[in-house]
Amino acid sequence: MDKRIAVIGIIIEDRKKAAPKVNEILNQYGEIIVGRVGIPYRDRGLNVIALIVDGTTDELGALTGKLGMIEKVEVKLALSKI
């Protein structure tokens, strides 16, 4: 399968419950993560993570699917066309 570059946006609404699970999954997929930026948005009580990833559509789907199953976590994926 061809690899694609993508951006994954993650919003964590409950840091204490969800962040350890998110980090565990991100660690499992560390080989496809090119870059990561995490920003605590304290005024809103949220944490926002932006990932740049380079993987197959199967890998990206599995990663976002696992993240999306975590309660209090929202995930969106934007794929490159090439």
Secondary structure by P-SEA (a helix, b strand, c coil): cbbbbbbbbbbbccccccaaaaaaaaaaacccccbbbbbbcccccbbbbbbbbbccaaaaaaaaaaaaacccbbbbbbbbcc
